[in-house]
Amino acid sequence: MTEHHAEVVLTVSFHDCDPMGVVWHGNYFRFFEVAREALLRSIHYSYAEMAASGYVWPVVDARVKYRQPLRCEETIRVSARITEYENRLRIDYEVRNAAGQITTKAHTLQVAVEQESQALCFVSPDILLERLGVKGC
């Protein structure tokens, strides 16, 4: 598989932080979502394109490992990389501070659900494999 990844640069806003200026843990998921959307657009399979293809891809699991806190007005780089795609979509994330240090690692798992029948797909649909440039499994 060709490696598929995207990176976004964000500035931590005051509304992402607690009164001490430290990012609330739940707001990291917003940072991951911004990077995930950039990644999906880069393979021409945005959320709108997913829906148009007849599938939705809910996140069914998410794991985060915090190494050091982020602070208000800090500039960060959030990278997203597809690491699995055969029967689920696993995207790994890294958050780096301005010095390039990894502050956070995470991953999300998404599964395809056929919109019409609401059936869970146990293998990734051909449309995803096509967008990733791989042959069917």
A tleap script that builds the chain and sets N, CA, C and O, in Angstrom:
source leaprc.protein.ff14SB
mol = sequence {
  NMET THR GLU HIE HIE ALA GLU VAL VAL LEU
  THR VAL SER PHE HIE ASP CYS ASP PRO MET
  GLY VAL VAL TRP HIE GLY ASN TYR PHE ARG
  PHE PHE GLU VAL ALA ARG GLU ALA LEU LEU
  ARG SER ILE HIE TYR SER TYR ALA GLU MET
  ALA ALA SER GLY TYR VAL TRP PRO VAL VAL
  ASP ALA ARG VAL LYS TYR ARG GLN PRO LEU
  ARG CYS GLU GLU THR ILE ARG VAL SER ALA
  ARG ILE THR GLU TYR GLU ASN ARG LEU ARG
  ILE ASP TYR GLU VAL ARG ASN ALA ALA GLY
  GLN ILE THR THR LYS ALA HIE THR LEU GLN
  VAL ALA VAL GLU GLN GLU SER GLN ALA LEU
  CYS PHE VAL SER PRO ASP ILE LEU LEU GLU
  ARG LEU GLY VAL LYS GLY CCYS
}
set mol.1.N position { 0.841 -1.185 0.000 }
set mol.1.CA position { 0.000 0.000 0.000 }
set mol.1.C position { 0.879 1.239 0.000 }
set mol.1.O position { 1.875 1.305 0.720 }
set mol.2.N position { 0.508 2.204 -0.801 }
set mol.2.CA position { 1.147 3.507 -0.745 }
set mol.2.C position { 0.833 4.114 0.606 }
set mol.2.O position { -0.277 3.963 1.118 }
set mol.3.N position { 1.795 4.792 1.180 }
set mol.3.CA position { 1.554 5.400 2.482 }
set mol.3.C position { 0.672 6.630 2.311 }
set mol.3.O position { 0.948 7.497 1.482 }
set mol.4.N position { -0.376 6.691 3.092 }
set mol.4.CA position { -1.306 7.813 3.037 }
set mol.4.C position { -1.257 8.543 4.369 }
set mol.4.O position { -1.518 7.966 5.425 }
set mol.5.N position { -0.920 9.822 4.297 }
set mol.5.CA position { -0.865 10.621 5.509 }
set mol.5.C position { -1.159 12.082 5.177 }
set mol.5.O position { -1.114 12.503 4.021 }
set mol.6.N position { -1.456 12.825 6.212 }
set mol.6.CA position { -1.684 14.263 6.095 }
set mol.6.C position { -1.215 14.911 7.383 }
set mol.6.O position { -1.147 14.272 8.434 }
set mol.7.N position { -0.898 16.178 7.282 }
set mol.7.CA position { -0.481 16.940 8.459 }
set mol.7.C position { -1.143 18.302 8.410 }
set mol.7.O position { -1.226 18.933 7.356 }
set mol.8.N position { -1.610 18.745 9.557 }
set mol.8.CA position { -2.206 20.070 9.673 }
set mol.8.C position { -1.472 20.831 10.773 }
set mol.8.O position { -0.976 20.241 11.733 }
set mol.9.N position { -1.413 22.136 10.616 }
set mol.9.CA position { -0.826 23.015 11.625 }
set mol.9.C position { -1.971 23.786 12.255 }
set mol.9.O position { -2.770 24.419 11.565 }
set mol.10.N position { -2.037 23.724 13.582 }
set mol.10.CA position { -3.104 24.385 14.325 }
set mol.10.C position { -2.511 25.237 15.436 }
set mol.10.O position { -1.402 24.985 15.906 }
set mol.11.N position { -3.253 26.231 15.841 }
set mol.11.CA position { -2.897 27.003 17.028 }
set mol.11.C position { -3.951 26.726 18.078 }
set mol.11.O position { -5.147 26.863 17.821 }
set mol.12.N position { -3.510 26.339 19.256 }
set mol.12.CA position { -4.433 26.009 20.348 }
set mol.12.C position { -5.177 27.276 20.766 }
set mol.12.O position { -4.563 28.282 21.121 }
set mol.13.N position { -6.499 27.210 20.717 }
set mol.13.CA position { -7.343 28.349 21.086 }
set mol.13.C position { -7.660 28.348 22.568 }
set mol.13.O position { -7.591 27.310 23.227 }
set mol.14.N position { -8.010 29.520 23.092 }
set mol.14.CA position { -8.314 29.627 24.518 }
set mol.14.C position { -9.500 28.744 24.901 }
set mol.14.O position { -9.547 28.235 26.021 }
set mol.15.N position { -10.459 28.554 23.992 }
set mol.15.CA position { -11.634 27.755 24.347 }
set mol.15.C position { -11.328 26.252 24.408 }
set mol.15.O position { -12.180 25.471 24.832 }
set mol.16.N position { -10.121 25.837 23.989 }
set mol.16.CA position { -9.708 24.440 24.116 }
set mol.16.C position { -9.062 24.161 25.474 }
set mol.16.O position { -8.731 23.016 25.782 }
set mol.17.N position { -8.886 25.191 26.275 }
set mol.17.CA position { -8.073 25.079 27.492 }
set mol.17.C position { -8.872 25.302 28.769 }
set mol.17.O position { -9.951 25.897 28.764 }
set mol.18.N position { -8.302 24.803 29.861 }
set mol.18.CA position { -8.879 25.048 31.178 }
set mol.18.C position { -8.405 26.418 31.674 }
set mol.18.O position { -7.647 27.083 30.968 }
set mol.19.N position { -8.823 26.856 32.855 }
set mol.19.CA position { -8.418 28.178 33.353 }
set mol.19.C position { -6.905 28.357 33.538 }
set mol.19.O position { -6.430 29.487 33.651 }
set mol.20.N position { -6.141 27.252 33.569 }
set mol.20.CA position { -4.686 27.358 33.706 }
set mol.20.C position { -3.999 27.382 32.343 }
set mol.20.O position { -2.771 27.438 32.271 }
set mol.21.N position { -4.781 27.340 31.257 }
set mol.21.CA position { -4.203 27.392 29.926 }
set mol.21.C position { -3.751 26.058 29.379 }
set mol.21.O position { -3.034 26.019 28.379 }
set mol.22.N position { -4.152 24.948 30.012 }
set mol.22.CA position { -3.790 23.602 29.559 }
set mol.22.C position { -4.970 23.035 28.777 }
set mol.22.O position { -6.120 23.197 29.185 }
set mol.23.N position { -4.693 22.372 27.655 }
set mol.23.CA position { -5.754 21.820 26.815 }
set mol.23.C position { -6.529 20.743 27.574 }
set mol.23.O position { -5.947 19.837 28.170 }
set mol.24.N position { -7.858 20.868 27.533 }
set mol.24.CA position { -8.727 19.836 28.083 }
set mol.24.C position { -8.472 18.557 27.297 }
set mol.24.O position { -8.315 18.610 26.077 }
set mol.25.N position { -8.428 17.413 27.968 }
set mol.25.CA position { -8.081 16.159 27.288 }
set mol.25.C position { -9.042 15.827 26.143 }
set mol.25.O position { -8.600 15.317 25.114 }
set mol.26.N position { -10.318 16.096 26.289 }
set mol.26.CA position { -11.285 15.772 25.247 }
set mol.26.C position { -11.119 16.591 23.973 }
set mol.26.O position { -11.574 16.172 22.909 }
set mol.27.N position { -10.485 17.732 24.064 }
set mol.27.CA position { -10.330 18.586 22.882 }
set mol.27.C position { -9.274 18.069 21.916 }
set mol.27.O position { -9.210 18.525 20.774 }
set mol.28.N position { -8.455 17.139 22.346 }
set mol.28.CA position { -7.502 16.527 21.420 }
set mol.28.C position { -8.245 15.842 20.277 }
set mol.28.O position { -7.752 15.800 19.150 }
set mol.29.N position { -9.436 15.304 20.568 }
set mol.29.CA position { -10.201 14.621 19.528 }
set mol.29.C position { -10.616 15.581 18.419 }
set mol.29.O position { -10.760 15.166 17.269 }
set mol.30.N position { -10.810 16.847 18.743 }
set mol.30.CA position { -11.098 17.841 17.706 }
set mol.30.C position { -9.878 18.021 16.817 }
set mol.30.O position { -10.011 18.135 15.598 }
set mol.31.N position { -8.682 18.046 17.417 }
set mol.31.CA position { -7.446 18.165 16.629 }
set mol.31.C position { -7.295 16.954 15.701 }
set mol.31.O position { -6.924 17.100 14.536 }
set mol.32.N position { -7.585 15.761 16.229 }
set mol.32.CA position { -7.494 14.544 15.407 }
set mol.32.C position { -8.495 14.601 14.254 }
set mol.32.O position { -8.185 14.196 13.134 }
set mol.33.N position { -9.686 15.102 14.532 }
set mol.33.CA position { -10.713 15.182 13.484 }
set mol.33.C position { -10.273 16.096 12.343 }
set mol.33.O position { -10.496 15.776 11.176 }
set mol.34.N position { -9.662 17.207 12.662 }
set mol.34.CA position { -9.181 18.121 11.620 }
set mol.34.C position { -8.143 17.415 10.752 }
set mol.34.O position { -8.173 17.535 9.527 }
set mol.35.N position { -7.225 16.680 11.380 }
set mol.35.CA position { -6.200 15.942 10.626 }
set mol.35.C position { -6.829 14.794 9.837 }
set mol.35.O position { -6.432 14.534 8.701 }
set mol.36.N position { -7.806 14.105 10.431 }
set mol.36.CA position { -8.462 12.993 9.736 }
set mol.36.C position { -9.202 13.497 8.504 }
set mol.36.O position { -9.153 12.864 7.450 }
set mol.37.N position { -9.887 14.629 8.627 }
set mol.37.CA position { -10.590 15.185 7.467 }
set mol.37.C position { -9.613 15.547 6.356 }
set mol.37.O position { -9.901 15.311 5.182 }
set mol.38.N position { -8.472 16.112 6.705 }
set mol.38.CA position { -7.454 16.435 5.691 }
set mol.38.C position { -6.947 15.165 5.021 }
set mol.38.O position { -6.743 15.137 3.808 }
set mol.39.N position { -6.745 14.120 5.805 }
set mol.39.CA position { -6.287 12.846 5.268 }
set mol.39.C position { -7.315 12.248 4.305 }
set mol.39.O position { -6.961 11.810 3.210 }
set mol.40.N position { -8.572 12.231 4.707 }
set mol.40.CA position { -9.616 11.662 3.861 }
set mol.40.C position { -9.791 12.468 2.577 }
set mol.40.O position { -10.009 11.891 1.512 }
set mol.41.N position { -9.698 13.781 2.665 }
set mol.41.CA position { -9.768 14.601 1.449 }
set mol.41.C position { -8.601 14.301 0.522 }
set mol.41.O position { -8.754 14.343 -0.698 }
set mol.42.N position { -7.428 13.996 1.091 }
set mol.42.CA position { -6.242 13.734 0.264 }
set mol.42.C position { -6.382 12.455 -0.554 }
set mol.42.O position { -5.738 12.320 -1.594 }
set mol.43.N position { -7.213 11.512 -0.103 }
set mol.43.CA position { -7.447 10.284 -0.881 }
set mol.43.C position { -8.778 10.366 -1.639 }
set mol.43.O position { -9.248 9.371 -2.190 }
set mol.44.N position { -9.371 11.547 -1.661 }
set mol.44.CA position { -10.621 11.791 -2.380 }
set mol.44.C position { -11.757 10.916 -1.852 }
set mol.44.O position { -12.540 10.349 -2.614 }
set mol.45.N position { -11.820 10.825 -0.520 }
set mol.45.CA position { -12.891 10.074 0.128 }
set mol.45.C position { -13.330 10.819 1.391 }
set mol.45.O position { -13.309 10.281 2.498 }
set mol.46.N position { -13.727 12.074 1.184 }
set mol.46.CA position { -14.196 12.915 2.286 }
set mol.46.C position { -15.480 12.334 2.869 }
set mol.46.O position { -16.031 11.378 2.323 }
set mol.47.N position { -15.955 12.896 3.960 }
set mol.47.CA position { -17.187 12.400 4.561 }
set mol.47.C position { -18.354 12.506 3.584 }
set mol.47.O position { -19.199 11.611 3.547 }
set mol.48.N position { -18.422 13.570 2.798 }
set mol.48.CA position { -19.488 13.712 1.802 }
set mol.48.C position { -19.364 12.624 0.734 }
set mol.48.O position { -20.367 12.061 0.298 }
set mol.49.N position { -18.126 12.331 0.314 }
set mol.49.CA position { -17.905 11.278 -0.685 }
set mol.49.C position { -18.215 9.888 -0.109 }
set mol.49.O position { -18.699 9.012 -0.825 }
set mol.50.N position { -17.936 9.691 1.178 }
set mol.50.CA position { -18.301 8.436 1.824 }
set mol.50.C position { -19.815 8.241 1.760 }
set mol.50.O position { -20.296 7.180 1.362 }
set mol.51.N position { -20.553 9.263 2.152 }
set mol.51.CA position { -22.011 9.170 2.152 }
set mol.51.C position { -22.533 8.943 0.737 }
set mol.51.O position { -23.451 8.148 0.536 }
set mol.52.N position { -21.959 9.631 -0.237 }
set mol.52.CA position { -22.389 9.469 -1.628 }
set mol.52.C position { -22.108 8.060 -2.138 }
set mol.52.O position { -22.805 7.577 -3.030 }
set mol.53.N position { -21.094 7.394 -1.580 }
set mol.53.CA position { -20.768 6.038 -2.013 }
set mol.53.C position { -21.630 4.982 -1.317 }
set mol.53.O position { -21.529 3.792 -1.616 }
set mol.54.N position { -22.479 5.428 -0.386 }
set mol.54.CA position { -23.399 4.500 0.271 }
set mol.54.C position { -22.933 3.974 1.614 }
set mol.54.O position { -23.536 3.050 2.159 }
set mol.55.N position { -21.863 4.551 2.158 }
set mol.55.CA position { -21.326 4.080 3.436 }
set mol.55.C position { -21.146 5.236 4.408 }
set mol.55.O position { -20.896 6.374 4.010 }
set mol.56.N position { -21.276 4.922 5.672 }
set mol.56.CA position { -20.837 5.824 6.740 }
set mol.56.C position { -19.750 5.079 7.494 }
set mol.56.O position { -19.728 3.848 7.513 }
set mol.57.N position { -18.864 5.817 8.105 }
set mol.57.CA position { -17.700 5.221 8.781 }
set mol.57.C position { -17.606 5.758 10.212 }
set mol.57.O position { -16.779 6.629 10.480 }
set mol.58.N position { -18.427 5.261 11.131 }
set mol.58.CA position { -18.338 5.758 12.503 }
set mol.58.C position { -17.033 5.334 13.177 }
set mol.58.O position { -16.491 4.262 12.908 }
set mol.59.N position { -16.554 6.196 14.048 }
set mol.59.CA position { -15.414 5.843 14.899 }
set mol.59.C position { -15.961 4.935 15.991 }
set mol.59.O position { -16.875 5.312 16.724 }
set mol.60.N position { -15.391 3.730 16.096 }
set mol.60.CA position { -15.868 2.765 17.088 }
set mol.60.C position { -14.896 2.587 18.252 }
set mol.60.O position { -15.241 1.981 19.267 }
set mol.61.N position { -13.691 3.111 18.105 }
set mol.61.CA position { -12.716 3.031 19.190 }
set mol.61.C position { -11.703 4.146 18.999 }
set mol.61.O position { -11.365 4.510 17.872 }
set mol.62.N position { -11.229 4.679 20.100 }
set mol.62.CA position { -10.203 5.729 20.059 }
set mol.62.C position { -9.325 5.583 21.294 }
set mol.62.O position { -9.818 5.383 22.404 }
set mol.63.N position { -8.031 5.685 21.085 }
set mol.63.CA position { -7.067 5.578 22.189 }
set mol.63.C position { -6.106 6.760 22.102 }
set mol.63.O position { -5.681 7.153 21.015 }
set mol.64.N position { -5.773 7.318 23.262 }
set mol.64.CA position { -4.872 8.463 23.310 }
set mol.64.C position { -3.829 8.238 24.380 }
set mol.64.O position { -4.143 7.759 25.470 }
set mol.65.N position { -2.586 8.581 24.075 }
set mol.65.CA position { -1.485 8.525 25.043 }
set mol.65.C position { -0.899 9.940 25.116 }
set mol.65.O position { -0.291 10.423 24.160 }
set mol.66.N position { -1.089 10.586 26.255 }
set mol.66.CA position { -0.597 11.944 26.456 }
set mol.66.C position { 0.797 11.888 27.043 }
set mol.66.O position { 1.021 11.207 28.044 }
set mol.67.N position { 1.734 12.593 26.437 }
set mol.67.CA position { 3.112 12.617 26.940 }
set mol.67.C position { 3.420 13.908 27.680 }
set mol.67.O position { 4.101 13.897 28.705 }
set mol.68.N position { 2.924 15.006 27.163 }
set mol.68.CA position { 3.078 16.281 27.850 }
set mol.68.C position { 1.944 17.192 27.411 }
set mol.68.O position { 1.447 17.069 26.292 }
set mol.69.N position { 1.531 18.103 28.282 }
set mol.69.CA position { 0.353 18.922 27.963 }
set mol.69.C position { 0.642 19.968 26.881 }
set mol.69.O position { 1.771 20.416 26.685 }
set mol.70.N position { -0.432 20.325 26.201 }
set mol.70.CA position { -0.381 21.447 25.275 }
set mol.70.C position { -0.976 22.650 25.984 }
set mol.70.O position { -1.781 22.510 26.904 }
set mol.71.N position { -0.572 23.824 25.547 }
set mol.71.CA position { -1.012 25.055 26.216 }
set mol.71.C position { -1.634 26.034 25.226 }
set mol.71.O position { -1.454 25.936 24.013 }
set mol.72.N position { -2.358 26.962 25.785 }
set mol.72.CA position { -3.040 27.990 25.012 }
set mol.72.C position { -2.064 28.738 24.106 }
set mol.72.O position { -0.965 29.106 24.521 }
set mol.73.N position { -2.485 28.951 22.875 }
set mol.73.CA position { -1.752 29.685 21.841 }
set mol.73.C position { -0.497 28.976 21.341 }
set mol.73.O position { 0.312 29.571 20.628 }
set mol.74.N position { -0.334 27.719 21.710 }
set mol.74.CA position { 0.786 26.936 21.210 }
set mol.74.C position { 0.475 26.497 19.777 }
set mol.74.O position { -0.658 26.125 19.473 }
set mol.75.N position { 1.468 26.539 18.909 }
set mol.75.CA position { 1.324 26.045 17.552 }
set mol.75.C position { 1.709 24.570 17.546 }
set mol.75.O position { 2.761 24.181 18.054 }
set mol.76.N position { 0.829 23.760 16.959 }
set mol.76.CA position { 1.061 22.317 16.948 }
set mol.76.C position { 0.923 21.781 15.529 }
set mol.76.O position { 0.271 22.386 14.678 }
set mol.77.N position { 1.554 20.630 15.295 }
set mol.77.CA position { 1.406 19.884 14.042 }
set mol.77.C position { 0.748 18.560 14.391 }
set mol.77.O position { 1.226 17.815 15.246 }
set mol.78.N position { -0.352 18.285 13.717 }
set mol.78.CA position { -1.073 17.040 13.953 }
set mol.78.C position { -1.002 16.227 12.662 }
set mol.78.O position { -1.478 16.662 11.613 }
set mol.79.N position { -0.405 15.053 12.754 }
set mol.79.CA position { -0.314 14.189 11.578 }
set mol.79.C position { -1.268 13.018 11.737 }
set mol.79.O position { -1.509 12.533 12.842 }
set mol.80.N position { -1.805 12.576 10.608 }
set mol.80.CA position { -2.708 11.429 10.559 }
set mol.80.C position { -2.196 10.501 9.469 }
set mol.80.O position { -1.841 10.943 8.377 }
set mol.81.N position { -2.162 9.207 9.777 }
set mol.81.CA position { -1.614 8.208 8.851 }
set mol.81.C position { -2.495 6.960 8.883 }
set mol.81.O position { -2.822 6.452 9.956 }
set mol.82.N position { -2.876 6.469 7.700 }
set mol.82.CA position { -3.648 5.233 7.630 }
set mol.82.C position { -2.689 4.066 7.833 }
set mol.82.O position { -1.705 3.925 7.107 }
set mol.83.N position { -2.987 3.225 8.833 }
set mol.83.CA position { -2.122 2.080 9.110 }
set mol.83.C position { -2.819 0.743 8.900 }
set mol.83.O position { -2.146 -0.285 8.819 }
set mol.84.N position { -4.150 0.723 8.810 }
set mol.84.CA position { -4.904 -0.490 8.480 }
set mol.84.C position { -6.092 -0.085 7.630 }
set mol.84.O position { -6.654 0.997 7.798 }
set mol.85.N position { -6.469 -0.970 6.712 }
set mol.85.CA position { -7.608 -0.648 5.856 }
set mol.85.C position { -8.395 -1.869 5.397 }
set mol.85.O position { -9.460 -1.702 4.802 }
set mol.86.N position { -7.923 -3.080 5.645 }
set mol.86.CA position { -8.569 -4.271 5.085 }
set mol.86.C position { -9.983 -4.501 5.614 }
set mol.86.O position { -10.911 -4.680 4.825 }
set mol.87.N position { -10.161 -4.499 6.918 }
set mol.87.CA position { -11.494 -4.752 7.461 }
set mol.87.C position { -11.965 -3.636 8.393 }
set mol.87.O position { -13.072 -3.685 8.929 }
set mol.88.N position { -11.143 -2.671 8.569 }
set mol.88.CA position { -11.473 -1.476 9.338 }
set mol.88.C position { -10.468 -0.413 8.925 }
set mol.88.O position { -9.458 -0.711 8.287 }
set mol.89.N position { -10.747 0.798 9.287 }
set mol.89.CA position { -9.849 1.896 8.955 }
set mol.89.C position { -9.197 2.365 10.251 }
set mol.89.O position { -9.854 2.944 11.116 }
set mol.90.N position { -7.914 2.111 10.372 }
set mol.90.CA position { -7.182 2.577 11.539 }
set mol.90.C position { -6.326 3.761 11.102 }
set mol.90.O position { -5.573 3.686 10.132 }
set mol.91.N position { -6.463 4.840 11.837 }
set mol.91.CA position { -5.673 6.043 11.576 }
set mol.91.C position { -4.893 6.354 12.844 }
set mol.91.O position { -5.462 6.489 13.927 }
set mol.92.N position { -3.575 6.466 12.688 }
set mol.92.CA position { -2.693 6.831 13.802 }
set mol.92.C position { -2.400 8.323 13.729 }
set mol.92.O position { -2.299 8.901 12.646 }
set mol.93.N position { -2.265 8.940 14.909 }
set mol.93.CA position { -2.044 10.377 14.999 }
set mol.93.C position { -0.823 10.655 15.866 }
set mol.93.O position { -0.521 9.918 16.804 }
set mol.94.N position { -0.136 11.728 15.529 }
set mol.94.CA position { 0.914 12.271 16.385 }
set mol.94.C position { 0.707 13.777 16.458 }
set mol.94.O position { 0.416 14.438 15.461 }
set mol.95.N position { 0.867 14.297 17.669 }
set mol.95.CA position { 0.832 15.739 17.873 }
set mol.95.C position { 2.235 16.156 18.267 }
set mol.95.O position { 2.828 15.597 19.190 }
set mol.96.N position { 2.759 17.141 17.559 }
set mol.96.CA position { 4.098 17.664 17.846 }
set mol.96.C position { 4.015 19.142 18.197 }
set mol.96.O position { 3.222 19.889 17.623 }
set mol.97.N position { 4.835 19.546 19.140 }
set mol.97.CA position { 4.892 20.959 19.500 }
set mol.97.C position { 5.812 21.710 18.532 }
set mol.97.O position { 6.339 21.120 17.589 }
set mol.98.N position { 6.000 22.988 18.763 }
set mol.98.CA position { 6.814 23.811 17.856 }
set mol.98.C position { 8.261 23.342 17.798 }
set mol.98.O position { 8.940 23.571 16.797 }
set mol.99.N position { 8.747 22.688 18.854 }
set mol.99.CA position { 10.118 22.176 18.879 }
set mol.99.C position { 10.225 20.825 18.176 }
set mol.99.O position { 11.317 20.268 18.061 }
set mol.100.N position { 9.086 20.295 17.702 }
set mol.100.CA position { 9.094 19.011 17.011 }
set mol.100.C position { 8.969 17.810 17.920 }
set mol.100.O position { 9.034 16.676 17.446 }
set mol.101.N position { 8.791 18.022 19.207 }
set mol.101.CA position { 8.652 16.914 20.158 }
set mol.101.C position { 7.248 16.328 20.075 }
set mol.101.O position { 6.267 17.063 19.956 }
set mol.102.N position { 7.157 15.002 20.139 }
set mol.102.CA position { 5.847 14.351 20.175 }
set mol.102.C position { 5.247 14.563 21.559 }
set mol.102.O position { 5.834 14.173 22.568 }
set mol.103.N position { 4.071 15.186 21.596 }
set mol.103.CA position { 3.391 15.420 22.872 }
set mol.103.C position { 2.258 14.435 23.103 }
set mol.103.O position { 1.861 14.184 24.240 }
set mol.104.N position { 1.736 13.874 22.001 }
set mol.104.CA position { 0.581 12.995 22.101 }
set mol.104.C position { 0.604 12.002 20.947 }
set mol.104.O position { 0.951 12.360 19.822 }
set mol.105.N position { 0.235 10.755 21.225 }
set mol.105.CA position { 0.022 9.740 20.198 }
set mol.105.C position { -1.375 9.188 20.398 }
set mol.105.O position { -1.871 9.109 21.522 }
set mol.106.N position { -2.013 8.803 19.282 }
set mol.106.CA position { -3.379 8.296 19.375 }
set mol.106.C position { -3.697 7.460 18.145 }
set mol.106.O position { -2.941 7.437 17.174 }
set mol.107.N position { -4.832 6.777 18.209 }
set mol.107.CA position { -5.383 6.145 17.010 }
set mol.107.C position { -6.895 6.070 17.135 }
set mol.107.O position { -7.451 6.053 18.233 }
set mol.108.N position { -7.540 6.025 15.980 }
set mol.108.CA position { -8.976 5.788 15.925 }
set mol.108.C position { -9.226 4.603 15.011 }
set mol.108.O position { -8.460 4.340 14.084 }
set mol.109.N position { -10.306 3.897 15.286 }
set mol.109.CA position { -10.765 2.802 14.435 }
set mol.109.C position { -12.144 3.171 13.914 }
set mol.109.O position { -13.029 3.551 14.680 }
set mol.110.N position { -12.318 3.056 12.605 }
set mol.110.CA position { -13.602 3.294 11.975 }
set mol.110.C position { -13.985 2.034 11.208 }
set mol.110.O position { -13.125 1.339 10.666 }
set mol.111.N position { -15.274 1.748 11.168 }
set mol.111.CA position { -15.760 0.613 10.398 }
set mol.111.C position { -16.806 1.116 9.410 }
set mol.111.O position { -17.516 2.086 9.675 }
set mol.112.N position { -16.887 0.446 8.275 }
set mol.112.CA position { -17.875 0.809 7.267 }
set mol.112.C position { -19.236 0.241 7.648 }
set mol.112.O position { -19.351 -0.904 8.086 }
set mol.113.N position { -20.252 1.060 7.472 }
set mol.113.CA position { -21.631 0.642 7.668 }
set mol.113.C position { -22.386 1.020 6.398 }
set mol.113.O position { -22.387 2.179 5.984 }
set mol.114.N position { -23.024 0.028 5.790 }
set mol.114.CA position { -23.795 0.283 4.573 }
set mol.114.C position { -25.029 1.083 4.956 }
set mol.114.O position { -25.818 0.654 5.798 }
set mol.115.N position { -25.197 2.259 4.329 }
set mol.115.CA position { -26.271 3.174 4.743 }
set mol.115.C position { -27.665 2.594 4.582 }
set mol.115.O position { -28.498 2.725 5.479 }
set mol.116.N position { -27.927 1.958 3.456 }
set mol.116.CA position { -29.288 1.494 3.185 }
set mol.116.C position { -29.731 0.405 4.158 }
set mol.116.O position { -30.829 0.472 4.711 }
set mol.117.N position { -28.886 -0.589 4.364 }
set mol.117.CA position { -29.267 -1.711 5.227 }
set mol.117.C position { -28.829 -1.525 6.681 }
set mol.117.O position { -29.289 -2.247 7.565 }
set mol.118.N position { -27.939 -0.556 6.928 }
set mol.118.CA position { -27.340 -0.342 8.247 }
set mol.118.C position { -26.485 -1.524 8.683 }
set mol.118.O position { -26.222 -1.694 9.874 }
set mol.119.N position { -26.049 -2.341 7.728 }
set mol.119.CA position { -25.235 -3.518 8.022 }
set mol.119.C position { -23.767 -3.133 8.184 }
set mol.119.O position { -23.217 -2.341 7.418 }
set mol.120.N position { -23.165 -3.712 9.192 }
set mol.120.CA position { -21.743 -3.546 9.419 }
set mol.120.C position { -20.971 -4.358 8.381 }
set mol.120.O position { -21.283 -5.526 8.149 }
set mol.121.N position { -19.983 -3.755 7.768 }
set mol.121.CA position { -19.162 -4.457 6.780 }
set mol.121.C position { -17.965 -5.076 7.495 }
set mol.121.O position { -17.267 -4.394 8.246 }
set mol.122.N position { -17.731 -6.342 7.267 }
set mol.122.CA position { -16.624 -7.021 7.928 }
set mol.122.C position { -15.335 -6.954 7.126 }
set mol.122.O position { -14.279 -7.357 7.613 }
set mol.123.N position { -15.413 -6.449 5.906 }
set mol.123.CA position { -14.238 -6.100 5.102 }
set mol.123.C position { -14.504 -4.722 4.528 }
set mol.123.O position { -15.656 -4.336 4.327 }
set mol.124.N position { -13.452 -3.992 4.269 }
set mol.124.CA position { -13.624 -2.649 3.736 }
set mol.124.C position { -14.220 -2.702 2.339 }
set mol.124.O position { -13.834 -3.548 1.532 }
set mol.125.N position { -15.151 -1.810 2.046 }
set mol.125.CA position { -15.757 -1.802 0.717 }
set mol.125.C position { -14.736 -1.458 -0.373 }
set mol.125.O position { -13.732 -0.789 -0.123 }
set mol.126.N position { -15.023 -1.933 -1.582 }
set mol.126.CA position { -14.121 -1.697 -2.711 }
set mol.126.C position { -13.821 -0.225 -2.938 }
set mol.126.O position { -12.723 0.115 -3.379 }
set mol.127.N position { -14.775 0.658 -2.644 }
set mol.127.CA position { -14.557 2.088 -2.882 }
set mol.127.C position { -13.374 2.608 -2.061 }
set mol.127.O position { -12.603 3.431 -2.553 }
set mol.128.N position { -13.219 2.143 -0.821 }
set mol.128.CA position { -12.075 2.574 -0.019 }
set mol.128.C position { -10.778 2.048 -0.622 }
set mol.128.O position { -9.803 2.789 -0.749 }
set mol.129.N position { -10.765 0.772 -0.993 }
set mol.129.CA position { -9.558 0.185 -1.575 }
set mol.129.C position { -9.176 0.905 -2.861 }
set mol.129.O position { -7.996 1.130 -3.130 }
set mol.130.N position { -10.188 1.266 -3.657 }
set mol.130.CA position { -9.931 2.015 -4.887 }
set mol.130.C position { -9.281 3.359 -4.574 }
set mol.130.O position { -8.312 3.751 -5.224 }
set mol.131.N position { -9.812 4.057 -3.585 }
set mol.131.CA position { -9.275 5.378 -3.226 }
set mol.131.C position { -7.859 5.280 -2.648 }
set mol.131.O position { -7.058 6.207 -2.768 }
set mol.132.N position { -7.573 4.149 -2.025 }
set mol.132.CA position { -6.224 3.945 -1.478 }
set mol.132.C position { -5.246 3.442 -2.542 }
set mol.132.O position { -4.036 3.414 -2.315 }
set mol.133.N position { -5.774 3.045 -3.703 }
set mol.133.CA position { -4.911 2.559 -4.779 }
set mol.133.C position { -4.435 1.137 -4.579 }
set mol.133.O position { -3.347 0.774 -5.027 }
set mol.134.N position { -5.253 0.314 -3.899 }
set mol.134.CA position { -4.903 -1.102 -3.705 }
set mol.134.C position { -5.955 -1.970 -4.371 }
set mol.134.O position { -7.084 -1.537 -4.602 }
set mol.135.N position { -5.580 -3.174 -4.669 }
set mol.135.CA position { -6.522 -4.137 -5.257 }
set mol.135.C position { -7.432 -4.689 -4.171 }
set mol.135.O position { -7.089 -4.650 -2.990 }
set mol.136.N position { -8.572 -5.193 -4.561 }
set mol.136.CA position { -9.508 -5.799 -3.624 }
set mol.136.C position { -8.872 -6.945 -2.865 }
set mol.136.O position { -8.009 -7.651 -3.386 }
set mol.137.N position { -9.308 -7.123 -1.627 }
set mol.137.CA position { -8.764 -8.184 -0.772 }
set mol.137.C position { -9.326 -9.529 -1.162 }
set mol.137.O position { -8.982 -10.542 -0.552 }
savepdb mol mol.pdb
quit
